[in-house]
């Protein structure tokens, strides 16, 4: 790990929870780009469930999304 990242991570613990979550989102995006695997957050999974229940997305659309999140 680079010294700059180590230094930044020392500060992250003192950040407000909202800022820490924002950083986690950015890191997840970078990890997904590097690995080709995206891990959905609990909020995203809840949104998919809601889309399925409301009829916004078809059952097949929702299942396809869930399947892509489960790949590892």
Buried (B, 14 or more C-beta within 10 A) or exposed (E): EEEEEEEEEEEEEEEEEEEEEEBEEEEBEEEEEEEEEBEBBEEEEEBBEEBBEEEEBEEEEBEEBBEEBEEE
